[in-house]
Amino acid sequence: MAYLSSKNGLHFQKLQSFLEKYCPDNPALQNSFYSYNREETDYSYFWEHLADIQKHNEEFRDYIRKHCNLGIKLKQFIENF
């Protein structure tokens, strides 16, 4: 896949931005995401920490729901445009 051809490609820049918000204090999880996106096949971290990752996903989802209302942000953007 072309977007995976470079660590410095746009895909990896977006991935890095996401991971800085999603799991800033978990470099092992970040590395797992990078490995997956480089199509490497070692998923051991995910399987070994699946319960913790699922819990983090739920907490992150709840945070997004509470603090990041996309509809309100879009309305504010349009009003300020």
Wavefront OBJ file of the C-alpha trace (Angstrom):
o trace
v 0.000 0.000 0.000
v 1.388 3.361 -1.019
v 0.483 5.174 2.187
v 2.518 2.662 4.167
v 5.653 3.069 2.085
v 7.325 5.578 4.376
v 7.490 6.147 8.119
v 7.364 9.839 7.285
v 4.325 9.554 5.018
v 1.098 11.397 5.631
v -0.569 8.279 7.028
v 2.038 7.974 9.760
v 1.802 11.682 10.571
v -1.948 11.277 11.113
v -1.387 8.101 13.097
v 1.125 9.871 15.328
v -1.304 12.740 15.947
v -4.025 10.271 16.899
v -1.763 8.261 19.200
v -0.600 11.415 20.993
v -4.235 11.916 22.017
v -5.298 8.280 22.374
v -2.422 6.791 24.380
v 0.224 9.435 25.172
v 1.596 7.500 28.156
v 1.764 4.066 26.541
v 4.703 3.826 24.115
v 4.328 0.045 23.856
v 0.781 0.423 22.536
v 1.921 3.180 20.184
v 4.663 0.913 18.843
v 2.099 -1.821 18.307
v 0.001 0.540 16.199
v 3.045 1.541 14.151
v 4.006 -2.106 13.644
v 0.489 -2.997 12.551
v 0.475 -0.107 10.084
v 3.812 -1.245 8.668
v 2.105 -4.605 8.078
v 4.328 -6.368 10.579
v 2.759 -9.489 12.036
v 3.678 -9.492 15.716
v 0.418 -8.812 17.533
v 1.575 -10.214 20.863
v 1.224 -6.905 22.731
v -2.401 -6.558 21.642
v -3.305 -10.100 22.701
v -1.415 -9.912 25.993
v -3.039 -6.588 26.924
v -6.422 -6.961 25.243
v -8.483 -6.440 28.421
v -6.538 -3.265 29.289
v -6.857 -1.964 25.720
v -10.610 -2.612 25.726
v -10.958 -0.732 29.030
v -8.899 2.156 27.657
v -11.070 2.216 24.502
v -14.194 2.572 26.626
v -12.647 5.346 28.725
v -11.423 7.174 25.617
v -14.866 6.808 23.987
v -16.538 8.259 27.083
v -14.072 11.163 27.165
v -14.732 11.942 23.487
v -18.491 11.824 24.028
v -18.252 14.176 26.995
v -15.673 16.678 25.731
v -15.584 16.562 21.935
v -19.026 17.249 20.498
v -18.366 17.371 16.765
v -21.728 19.003 16.022
v -21.017 21.903 18.367
v -17.470 22.295 17.043
v -18.767 22.368 13.447
v -21.417 24.952 14.366
v -18.776 27.135 16.066
v -16.478 26.813 13.052
v -19.242 27.894 10.663
v -20.272 30.810 12.879
v -16.669 32.018 13.141
v -15.929 31.580 9.443
l 1 2 3 4 5 6 7 8 9 10 11 12 13 14 15 16 17 18 19 20 21 22 23 24 25 26 27 28 29 30 31 32 33 34 35 36 37 38 39 40 41 42 43 44 45 46 47 48 49 50 51 52 53 54 55 56 57 58 59 60 61 62 63 64 65 66 67 68 69 70 71 72 73 74 75 76 77 78 79 80 81
